[in-house]
Amino acid sequence: MKIKRLVTLSLMAVMSMCICTSCVKHAEVDGSESEDNAELTTEIVGAEVSVDGAHGSITLNIPETWNWETTNNGGKLQTGTIGSYGIILKPNETKQGQIEVFYTNAFGLCGTGLFSNKTTLADNPVWVYTYDGSKNWDYIVFDSDSPKIVVCHTDCSTWTDEMWDEAWLILETTSF
């Protein structure tokens, strides 16, 4: 009975994460430096943080001005799925919001108003997703076969532009 329930829950999770391709606008970017990130050339000095799991490791260089923790099996990930593992981070100066960088076997997005942009992050092709013309990204998905490395944020509406810029610099250090 437990196996049947686990299979049912797994199927429900995969079905709920299906991507609505009819709702997504795609744009190709040549990978050149964008105006928004043109001045972001500061080197990150801080801790090299790594988490290992079934699909390999994820490593980030996180400055001392940011809090971080690692998690396995989706423990504290707000958007990760069962079996996910990753790194959660946020600026020390904020109590609200976090960024999650995690491996997952299945990930998808649905929703009207979703816009995608293909670019390069940490020398890897990624899809950057935003909803309803937001100036900051909502999801970043490294363009690879399954399993996927996904980056998302939760409740970062109070973050300053400087926090978002520093977050992008940290994500530029992603290795896997």
Secondary structure by P-SEA (a helix, b strand, c coil): caaaaaaaaaaaaaaaaccccccbbbbbbccccccccccccccccccbbbbbcccbbbbbbccccccccccccccccccccccccbbbbbbccccccccccccccccccccccbbbbbbbcccbbbbbbbccccccccbbbcccccccccccccccccccaaaaaaaaaaaaaccc
